[in-house]
Amino acid sequence: MDRRRADRSTDVRPMKIRNSLKSLRGRHRDNQIVRRKGRVYIINKTQKRFKARQG
């Protein structure tokens, strides 16, 4: 098994879970608020680290 691939998978950042996403939306200009399956998310296709979920 390739060690580099195994190390990279452990470095994944979890999605932030916040009560209010309004302030998180302004952190990057490409952030979008979407609603999927009854939950509100912030997604960013250029900077993946800005993902968040309301909850």
C-alpha positions in Angstrom: 0.0 0.0 0.0 1.2 3.5 -0.8 2.2 5.4 2.3 1.6 8.8 0.8 -2.0 8.0 -0.1 -2.7 6.7 3.4 -1.2 9.8 5.0 -3.2 12.1 2.8 -6.5 10.6 3.8 -5.9 11.3 7.5 -5.4 15.0 6.7 -9.0 15.6 5.6 -10.6 18.6 7.4 -14.1 18.0 8.8 -16.9 20.2 7.8 -17.7 23.0 10.3 -21.1 22.8 12.0 -22.4 26.2 13.1 -25.7 27.5 14.4 -25.6 30.5 12.0 -24.0 30.5 8.6 -24.5 34.2 7.8 -21.1 35.2 9.1 -19.3 32.3 7.5 -20.6 33.2 4.1 -18.6 36.3 4.0 -15.2 34.6 4.6 -14.6 34.0 0.9 -16.2 35.6 -2.2 -17.0 32.2 -3.8 -19.0 30.8 -0.9 -22.5 29.8 -1.8 -25.4 28.9 0.5 -27.3 25.8 -0.7 -30.1 23.8 0.8 -30.0 20.0 0.4 -32.1 17.4 2.1 -33.5 19.9 4.6 -30.1 21.2 5.7 -28.3 24.4 4.9 -24.8 24.2 3.7 -22.0 26.6 2.6 -20.0 25.2 -0.3 -17.0 26.7 -2.1 -15.8 25.0 -5.3 -12.5 26.9 -5.4 -11.4 26.6 -1.7 -12.8 23.4 -0.3 -11.8 24.3 3.2 -14.7 26.7 3.6 -17.4 24.0 3.8 -19.9 24.3 6.6 -23.3 23.0 7.7 -25.9 24.5 9.8 -27.0 22.4 12.7 
